[in-house]
Amino acid sequence: MAQTGVMTALPASLTLRDAQTVLESLRQSFVADGGAVWRIDAAPVTQLDTSALSVLLECLRMADGAKRKLEIVNPPARMSDLAHLYGVDGLLGIAAPAEAGEAKPAAS
């Protein structure tokens, strides 16, 4: 299968309230996109909680089950932070957040 170049965009909100609806939409997108790489654009996400990680992990399971690759592009900083905090950044291919500025001295 060749990569189609199509990218699925996540919605602005990906919280517990939205998770099931978003996941159903992503399942439909997955079936429609027959490429070897399923690309999900996370740039639109402005509101998220840990449910976003659950949704993305389910997407990874779908892709793995179909022997396809999942690529999450443009993850917002909050998503990267949460993925790093929960130790799934490597699984999801989301880069760990960059260190901001210099290290602060420890309080005494």
Secondary structure, 3 states (H helix, E strand, C coil): CCCCCCEEECCCEECHHHHHHHHHHHHHHHHHCCCCEEEEECCCCCEECHHHHHHHHHHHHHHHHCCCEEEEECCCHHHHHHHHHCCCHHHHCCCCCCCCCCCCCCCC
